[in-house]
Amino acid sequence: MKTASEHHEKKTKVVTFRVANQIYDQIEDTKAKTGLSNADLIKLGAGIAQEEIKAKLAELSGLDRRLAQLKVAIRQTQQELDRVIAQERKRRLAELDTEIEVFKLFDQGWALEAVSFKMGIPRETAYRYFQEWGDVRNNKQAVEQELLRECLTKHLDVLKKRRYWGGLPPGYPEYLEKVQEEIDYYEHLQSPSEIDDVRKAFLLTEYSSQIHPAKTKGKVDKST
C-alpha cells in the first residue's frame, strides 16, 4: 500500500532552476506580498492555471481587506479607550483638586455649610469630604460632633412636622406643648456637645444610619 507521499511523488515532478540573486530577491518579495508559492509564480508566468491563481489572489485580497478593516477597528477602539482614560484622568484630577481645597478649609476651621457654599458643592458631598478629612486627620471628635449635628437637624425637621400636624383641628394642646418644649431645648443649644446623654443616644440610634450607613454603624452600636 502506497503512502500519501508516494502518491504525491508519482503525480508531480520536481523542477529545479537557477536565477540571478536580484531575481531571487524579487521572487521572495513577491511571495511574501502575495502569498503565492514558487509553483504558483511559474504557472502565472507561463499563463497556465489562470483561474486557480485568480481564485487564490482573490482569497488573499479578501483576507488583506478584512485585516485592514480589523486594524481600523482596533485603532478606533484604542482611540476611544484613550479618550475615556483621558476624561477619567481629568475628572479624577479635578476631584483631587477639590478634595485638597476642601481639606484646607476644614483645617482652617470652616463650617460644613460654609465649605459647601464656598466650593459650590452639595452639602451631602461636603459632609462626605468632612468624614474623609476626619479619618485622615484622625479627628474623631470633630466627626462625631458633626454627625450629631446632622442627626439633630433631621430630628428638628421631624419635630416641626409633628408641630404642624398637631396644630390642625381638632388640635392636641398637650402634645403640641411637649413637641414645642423639645424644639426649644434643641434650638437653644450652643453646640451639639451640650445635648444630654439620653437624647444623644436617641439621636444617633434614630438617624445616623440615614446619614452615612457605612461610616456610622459602629458608632450607633456603641451608643446603644
Rosetta silent file (secondary structure, phi, psi, omega in degrees, C-alpha in Angstrom):
SEQUENCE: MKTASEHHEKKTKVVTFRVANQIYDQIEDTKAKTGLSNADLIKLGAGIAQEEIKAKLAELSGLDRRLAQLKVAIRQTQQELDRVIAQERKRRLAELDTEIEVFKLFDQGWALEAVSFKMGIPRETAYRYFQEWGDVRNNKQAVEQELLRECLTKHLDVLKKRRYWGGLPPGYPEYLEKVQEEIDYYEHLQSPSEIDDVRKAFLLTEYSSQIHPAKTKGKVDKST
SCORE:     score description
SCORE:     0.000 S_00000001
   1 L     0.000  124.982 -177.957    0.000    0.000    0.000 S_00000001
   2 L   -81.318  147.615  178.751    1.480    3.306   -1.092 S_00000001
   3 L   -82.945  167.990  178.434    1.648    6.257    1.252 S_00000001
   4 H   -61.202  -35.265  179.500    0.233    9.733    0.503 S_00000001
   5 H   -64.714  -40.395  179.961    3.797   10.927   -0.016 S_00000001
   6 H   -68.206  -38.400  176.918    4.408    8.258   -2.639 S_00000001
   7 H   -63.279  -41.017 -179.105    1.152    9.126   -4.417 S_00000001
   8 H   -65.157  -42.500  179.745    2.173   12.807   -4.435 S_00000001
   9 H   -64.482  -33.814 -178.766    5.613   11.990   -5.860 S_00000001
  10 H   -69.940  -33.827 -175.554    4.034    9.871   -8.577 S_00000001
  11 H   -91.466   -8.278 -176.300    1.699   12.698   -9.671 S_00000001
  12 L  -127.097  161.849  175.911    4.257   15.525   -9.509 S_00000001
  13 L  -124.785  148.757  178.082    7.679   16.385  -10.889 S_00000001
  14 L   -92.136  126.440  178.557   10.485   18.363   -9.287 S_00000001
  15 L  -114.000  124.054  179.356   11.633   21.414  -11.258 S_00000001
  16 L  -122.372  132.317  177.170   14.955   22.986  -10.336 S_00000001
  17 L  -151.272  160.408 -179.964   16.416   26.100  -11.914 S_00000001
  18 L  -107.729  146.944  176.321   18.818   28.886  -11.122 S_00000001
  19 L  -136.024  162.675  177.016   18.164   32.623  -11.199 S_00000001
  20 L   -66.340  154.473 -179.131   20.256   35.715  -10.504 S_00000001
  21 H   -55.411  -40.572 -178.267   20.375   36.915   -6.910 S_00000001
  22 H   -64.052  -43.296  178.078   18.396   40.043   -7.784 S_00000001
  23 H   -64.055  -39.881  179.573   15.658   37.979   -9.443 S_00000001
  24 H   -60.164  -44.432  179.810   15.629   35.633   -6.453 S_00000001
  25 H   -62.354  -38.880  179.463   15.117   38.558   -4.082 S_00000001
  26 H   -66.458  -39.434  177.771   12.275   39.844   -6.249 S_00000001
  27 H   -62.059  -46.779 -179.905   10.657   36.410   -6.258 S_00000001
  28 H   -62.122  -38.978  179.137   10.884   36.148   -2.470 S_00000001
  29 H   -65.212  -42.266  178.625    9.457   39.655   -2.097 S_00000001
  30 H   -63.944  -41.358  178.578    6.550   38.794   -4.403 S_00000001
  31 H   -61.898  -41.722 -179.021    5.873   35.581   -2.478 S_00000001
  32 H   -65.614  -37.793 -176.690    5.834   37.473    0.799 S_00000001
  33 H   -78.574  -34.912 -173.275    3.426   40.105   -0.537 S_00000001
  34 H  -102.093  -21.863 -175.540    1.046   37.798   -2.410 S_00000001
  35 L    80.790    5.540  178.741    1.263   34.533   -0.514 S_00000001
  36 L   -79.202  152.763  178.166    1.887   32.683   -3.789 S_00000001
  37 L   -92.546  174.173  175.243    4.295   29.753   -3.938 S_00000001
  38 H   -57.521  -42.384 -179.680    7.122   29.144   -6.442 S_00000001
  39 H   -63.061  -40.489  179.238    4.822   26.816   -8.334 S_00000001
  40 H   -62.355  -40.670 -178.654    2.101   29.478   -8.459 S_00000001
  41 H   -66.502  -37.990  177.307    4.544   32.032   -9.879 S_00000001
  42 H   -64.124  -44.487  178.783    5.695   29.623  -12.579 S_00000001
  43 H   -61.197  -42.458 -178.353    2.077   28.926  -13.532 S_00000001
  44 H   -64.688  -42.390  179.254    1.330   32.658  -13.571 S_00000001
  45 H   -67.479  -33.839 -178.662    4.374   33.396  -15.743 S_00000001
  46 H   -83.363   -8.018  179.185    3.545   30.580  -18.134 S_00000001
  47 L    74.960   26.035  179.004   -0.052   31.716  -18.417 S_00000001
  48 L  -116.957  160.751 -179.037   -1.479   28.432  -17.182 S_00000001
  49 L    54.268   39.866 -175.396   -3.892   27.595  -14.339 S_00000001
  50 H   -62.298  -42.312 -178.207   -5.112   31.210  -14.507 S_00000001
  51 H   -63.726  -40.844  178.946   -8.441   30.574  -12.779 S_00000001
  52 H   -61.880  -44.333 -179.322   -6.733   28.774   -9.904 S_00000001
  53 H   -66.805  -42.571  179.754   -4.265   31.654   -9.452 S_00000001
  54 H   -61.245  -41.139  179.218   -7.025   34.279   -9.700 S_00000001
  55 H   -63.357  -40.901  179.816   -9.069   32.484   -7.040 S_00000001
  56 H   -66.515  -42.423  178.730   -6.064   32.305   -4.758 S_00000001
  57 H   -64.918  -38.530  178.969   -5.263   36.005   -5.300 S_00000001
  58 H   -64.895  -39.776  178.115   -8.911   36.934   -4.679 S_00000001
  59 H   -63.864  -44.489  178.695   -8.875   34.974   -1.436 S_00000001
  60 H   -64.381  -38.085  178.155   -5.660   36.674   -0.347 S_00000001
  61 H   -63.146  -41.520  177.632   -7.092   40.063   -1.345 S_00000001
  62 H   -62.737  -40.863  178.617  -10.178   39.376    0.773 S_00000001
  63 H   -64.239  -40.803  178.057   -8.009   38.431    3.710 S_00000001
  64 H   -62.986  -41.063 -179.754   -5.987   41.620    3.273 S_00000001
  65 H   -64.735  -44.157  178.617   -9.168   43.678    3.166 S_00000001
  66 H   -65.627  -36.979  177.703  -10.531   42.066    6.321 S_00000001
  67 H   -64.336  -40.605  178.298   -7.164   42.525    8.010 S_00000001
  68 H   -63.830  -41.472  178.561   -7.195   46.209    7.060 S_00000001
  69 H   -64.014  -39.911  178.985  -10.731   46.563    8.460 S_00000001
  70 H   -63.876  -40.606  178.875   -9.653   44.830   11.655 S_00000001
  71 H   -62.888  -41.142  178.569   -6.696   47.200   12.004 S_00000001
  72 H   -63.494  -44.011 -179.897   -9.012   50.197   11.579 S_00000001
  73 H   -62.572  -42.141  178.552  -11.429   48.800   14.184 S_00000001
  74 H   -63.393  -42.152 -179.655   -8.571   48.181   16.628 S_00000001
  75 H   -64.407  -41.635  179.310   -7.231   51.697   16.058 S_00000001
  76 H   -66.016  -40.758  177.918  -10.694   53.226   16.613 S_00000001
  77 H   -62.976  -41.599  179.033  -11.207   51.152   19.753 S_00000001
  78 H   -65.095  -39.696  178.047   -7.822   52.246   21.079 S_00000001
  79 H   -63.124  -41.960  178.194   -8.631   55.873   20.319 S_00000001
  80 H   -65.304  -41.026  178.195  -11.938   55.582   22.193 S_00000001
  81 H   -62.894  -43.362  178.086  -10.190   53.880   25.100 S_00000001
  82 H   -61.475  -39.445  179.632   -7.554   56.635   25.183 S_00000001
  83 H   -64.786  -44.480 -179.894  -10.324   59.256   25.169 S_00000001
  84 H   -64.078  -42.532  179.294  -12.169   57.597   28.058 S_00000001
  85 H   -62.354  -42.193  179.862   -8.941   57.222   30.043 S_00000001
  86 H   -64.286  -41.425  178.377   -8.071   60.883   29.437 S_00000001
  87 H   -64.406  -43.839 -179.835  -11.536   62.005   30.560 S_00000001
  88 H   -64.930  -39.365  177.651  -11.385   59.843   33.675 S_00000001
  89 H   -63.260  -43.024  179.275   -7.909   61.150   34.497 S_00000001
  90 H   -63.651  -43.177  179.344   -9.125   64.724   34.063 S_00000001
  91 H   -63.153  -43.205 -177.825  -12.193   64.066   36.228 S_00000001
  92 H   -67.266  -39.043  177.840  -10.127   62.411   38.932 S_00000001
  93 H   -64.308  -40.466  177.567   -7.567   65.238   38.954 S_00000001
  94 H   -64.079  -39.490  178.654  -10.376   67.787   39.293 S_00000001
  95 H   -65.217  -40.117  177.880  -11.844   65.737   42.132 S_00000001
  96 H   -65.734  -39.268  176.979   -8.472   65.603   43.866 S_00000001
  97 H   -60.961  -43.212  178.454   -8.078   69.374   43.493 S_00000001
  98 H   -63.387  -43.953 -179.461  -11.489   69.863   45.095 S_00000001
  99 H   -61.466  -41.880  179.652  -10.651   67.448   47.893 S_00000001
 100 H   -62.878  -45.051 -179.595   -7.380   69.253   48.636 S_00000001
 101 H   -64.651  -41.191  178.947   -9.107   72.652   48.758 S_00000001
 102 H   -63.712  -43.536  178.730  -11.903   71.300   50.968 S_00000001
 103 H   -60.403  -39.630  178.830   -9.387   69.724   53.361 S_00000001
 104 H   -61.898  -41.682 -179.857   -7.559   73.058   53.607 S_00000001
 105 H   -65.713  -42.384  177.515  -10.812   74.814   54.547 S_00000001
 106 H   -64.575  -37.229  176.295  -11.640   72.217   57.195 S_00000001
 107 H   -60.856  -32.400 -179.617   -8.104   72.575   58.555 S_00000001
 108 L   -83.645   -1.634  176.179   -8.790   76.297   58.903 S_00000001
 109 L    92.184   15.374  179.615  -11.948   75.614   60.907 S_00000001
 110 L   -67.663  144.625  177.688  -14.568   76.351   58.251 S_00000001
 111 L   -77.420  162.004 -176.686  -18.065   75.048   58.976 S_00000001
 112 H   -59.460  -47.329 -179.301  -19.709   72.466   56.738 S_00000001
 113 H   -61.754  -40.422 -179.652  -22.270   74.896   55.291 S_00000001
 114 H   -65.528  -40.499  178.416  -19.571   77.483   54.548 S_00000001
 115 H   -65.413  -41.934  178.953  -17.419   74.915   52.735 S_00000001
 116 H   -59.681  -44.536 -179.750  -20.403   73.749   50.707 S_00000001
 117 H   -69.198  -45.758 -177.611  -21.162   77.323   49.618 S_00000001
 118 H   -59.511  -44.948 -174.956  -17.520   78.279   49.023 S_00000001
 119 H   -89.196   -8.801 -179.489  -16.764   75.240   46.830 S_00000001
 120 L    67.110   37.096 -179.667  -20.144   75.135   45.093 S_00000001
 121 L  -119.790  153.241  178.576  -20.757   71.517   46.068 S_00000001
 122 L   -59.450  152.640 -179.336  -23.875   69.878   47.598 S_00000001
 123 H   -60.697  -36.471  179.566  -23.990   69.713   51.371 S_00000001
 124 H   -62.727  -39.031  177.908  -24.031   65.911   51.204 S_00000001
 125 H   -66.641  -42.618  178.676  -20.780   65.974   49.220 S_00000001
 126 H   -61.918  -38.417  179.354  -19.221   68.400   51.677 S_00000001
 127 H   -67.395  -37.658  176.928  -20.223   66.129   54.546 S_00000001
 128 H   -62.535  -43.024  176.279  -18.640   63.128   52.808 S_00000001
 129 H   -61.843  -37.403 -178.968  -15.422   65.118   52.426 S_00000001
 130 H   -63.519  -41.977  178.469  -15.669   66.083   56.086 S_00000001
 131 H   -64.580  -41.245  177.239  -15.820   62.450   57.151 S_00000001
 132 H   -64.068  -41.004  177.489  -12.821   61.627   54.950 S_00000001
 133 H   -60.172  -43.908  179.231  -10.987   64.637   56.379 S_00000001
 134 H   -61.969  -38.320  178.417  -11.723   63.423   59.912 S_00000001
 135 H   -66.782  -44.848 -178.615  -10.368   59.974   59.093 S_00000001
 136 H   -65.365  -42.433 -177.942   -7.190   61.367   57.510 S_00000001
 137 H   -84.937   -3.539 -178.500   -6.605   63.850   60.340 S_00000001
 138 L    56.575   39.853 -179.417   -7.656   61.292   62.956 S_00000001
 139 L  -105.001   73.302 -176.478  -10.079   63.867   64.358 S_00000001
 140 H   -64.150  -35.643 -177.394  -12.792   61.541   65.615 S_00000001
 141 H   -62.343  -44.487  179.980  -14.257   64.122   67.955 S_00000001
 142 H   -64.354  -40.159  179.697  -14.985   66.586   65.144 S_00000001
 143 H   -65.142  -42.649 -179.961  -16.543   63.845   63.013 S_00000001
 144 H   -66.132  -38.464  178.335  -18.741   62.654   65.869 S_00000001
 145 H   -65.257  -40.140  179.821  -19.855   66.209   66.638 S_00000001
 146 H   -70.192  -36.828  175.603  -20.774   66.810   63.010 S_00000001
 147 H   -61.209  -44.109  179.249  -22.624   63.507   62.863 S_00000001
 148 H   -63.128  -39.613  177.981  -24.577   64.529   65.942 S_00000001
 149 H   -62.420  -41.451  178.274  -25.331   67.903   64.341 S_00000001
 150 H   -63.596  -42.377  178.179  -26.657   66.148   61.244 S_00000001
 151 H   -62.800  -40.925 -179.871  -28.843   63.895   63.381 S_00000001
 152 H   -63.999  -41.526  178.569  -30.139   66.917   65.280 S_00000001
 153 H   -59.401  -43.685  178.899  -31.055   68.696   62.040 S_00000001
 154 H   -65.588  -40.627 -178.447  -33.086   65.708   60.912 S_00000001
 155 H   -66.984  -38.985  177.892  -34.805   65.398   64.276 S_00000001
 156 H   -63.180  -37.711  176.288  -35.771   69.088   64.314 S_00000001
 157 H   -61.148  -41.945  179.131  -37.341   68.634   60.874 S_00000001
 158 H   -64.623  -44.573 -179.345  -39.389   65.733   62.260 S_00000001
 159 H   -62.692  -40.370 -179.073  -40.442   67.725   65.341 S_00000001
 160 H   -68.999  -32.415  174.152  -41.555   70.710   63.256 S_00000001
 161 H   -67.490  -40.182  177.344  -43.653   68.438   61.055 S_00000001
 162 H   -62.714  -39.544  179.347  -45.232   66.975   64.194 S_00000001
 163 H   -63.010  -39.727  179.674  -45.964   70.510   65.426 S_00000001
 164 H   -64.550  -51.225 -177.482  -47.677   71.341   62.162 S_00000001
 165 H   -67.311  -33.119  178.764  -49.862   68.231   62.105 S_00000001
 166 H   -70.200  -20.188 -179.987  -50.612   68.529   65.809 S_00000001
 167 L   -87.016   -8.313  178.478  -51.907   72.065   65.267 S_00000001
 168 L   -74.066  150.408 -179.876  -54.540   71.019   62.761 S_00000001
 169 L   -56.010  140.894    6.391  -58.176   70.735   64.002 S_00000001
 170 L   -81.990   -6.308  177.964  -59.250   69.469   66.409 S_00000001
 171 L    86.575  149.464 -179.702  -55.771   70.118   67.832 S_00000001
 172 L  -135.437   84.417 -173.289  -53.845   68.443   70.645 S_00000001
 173 H   -55.790  -45.511 -177.379  -52.629   71.117   73.113 S_00000001
 174 H   -65.877  -41.175  178.685  -50.768   68.822   75.491 S_00000001
 175 H   -64.402  -44.392  179.640  -48.998   67.040   72.636 S_00000001
 176 H   -61.500  -38.034 -179.532  -48.106   70.348   70.988 S_00000001
 177 H   -63.852  -42.618  179.402  -46.682   71.663   74.258 S_00000001
 178 H   -66.567  -40.862  178.928  -44.361   68.681   74.607 S_00000001
 179 H   -63.444  -43.372 -179.673  -43.232   68.950   70.989 S_00000001
 180 H   -65.696  -36.950  177.236  -42.547   72.672   71.374 S_00000001
 181 H   -61.670  -40.230  179.941  -40.556   72.079   74.568 S_00000001
 182 H   -66.848  -41.742  177.739  -38.404   69.606   72.701 S_00000001
 183 H   -63.002  -46.031 -179.946  -37.876   72.055   69.835 S_00000001
 184 H   -59.806  -40.349 -179.083  -36.982   74.864   72.237 S_00000001
 185 H   -59.437  -49.664 -176.403  -34.480   72.647   74.027 S_00000001
 186 H   -70.291  -38.713 -176.553  -32.580   71.798   70.859 S_00000001
 187 H   -71.706  -19.854  179.997  -32.758   75.270   69.297 S_00000001
 188 L   -92.549    0.872  178.067  -31.287   76.937   72.365 S_00000001
 189 L   -72.799  140.257  175.559  -28.204   74.729   72.407 S_00000001
 190 L   -82.470  -27.015 -177.361  -24.914   76.440   71.625 S_00000001
 191 L  -156.229  147.716  176.453  -23.333   73.175   70.483 S_00000001
 192 H   -57.077  -23.598 -179.784  -24.391   69.540   69.954 S_00000001
 193 H   -64.743  -17.600 -179.721  -21.939   68.644   72.728 S_00000001
 194 H   -81.437   -9.602 -179.628  -24.433   70.152   75.216 S_00000001
 195 L   -66.111  137.023 -179.171  -27.062   67.506   74.423 S_00000001
 196 L   -69.587  161.618 -172.109  -27.611   65.175   77.350 S_00000001
 197 H   -61.291  -37.203 -178.367  -26.518   61.561   77.017 S_00000001
 198 H   -65.229  -48.429  179.458  -30.036   60.118   76.753 S_00000001
 199 H   -65.520  -38.319 -179.976  -31.048   62.411   73.902 S_00000001
 200 H   -59.913  -45.860  179.336  -27.642   61.952   72.263 S_00000001
 201 H   -62.937  -39.473  178.823  -28.048   58.163   72.227 S_00000001
 202 H   -63.143  -47.706 -177.674  -31.565   58.547   70.810 S_00000001
 203 H   -60.443  -45.434 -179.078  -30.458   60.870   68.003 S_00000001
 204 H   -65.630  -41.718 -179.787  -27.589   58.614   66.939 S_00000001
 205 H   -66.688  -38.825 -173.837  -29.706   55.477   67.055 S_00000001
 206 H   -78.500  -35.534 -167.883  -32.597   57.069   65.175 S_00000001
 207 H  -123.007  -19.196 -171.826  -30.838   58.992   62.422 S_00000001
 208 H   -60.553  -37.019 -179.240  -27.146   58.113   61.989 S_00000001
 209 H   -68.110  -23.014  177.509  -27.806   55.213   59.595 S_00000001
 210 H   -75.391  -25.259 -175.071  -29.812   57.574   57.357 S_00000001
 211 H   -84.856  -49.334 -178.991  -26.851   59.938   57.068 S_00000001
 212 L  -159.361   84.620 -174.859  -23.988   57.568   56.303 S_00000001
 213 H   -52.142  -47.365 -174.455  -24.655   53.842   56.988 S_00000001
 214 H   -64.446  -35.196 -174.872  -21.126   52.597   56.221 S_00000001
 215 H   -85.420  -28.146 -166.956  -19.438   55.173   58.416 S_00000001
 216 H  -105.133   -6.550 -175.503  -21.850   55.294   61.343 S_00000001
 217 H   -57.373  -44.323 -179.795  -22.839   51.702   62.045 S_00000001
 218 H   -62.718  -39.472 -178.782  -20.086   51.240   64.593 S_00000001
 219 H   -66.506  -39.211 -179.427  -20.937   54.477   66.355 S_00000001
 220 H   -66.256  -46.149 -179.880  -24.621   53.557   66.633 S_00000001
 221 H   -58.982  -41.177 -178.001  -23.857   50.098   68.006 S_00000001
 222 H   -66.310  -39.395 -178.274  -21.507   51.602   70.568 S_00000001
 223 H   -67.044  -34.752 -176.990  -24.042   54.198   71.656 S_00000001
 224 L   -83.268    0.000    0.000  -26.761   51.635   72.161 S_00000001
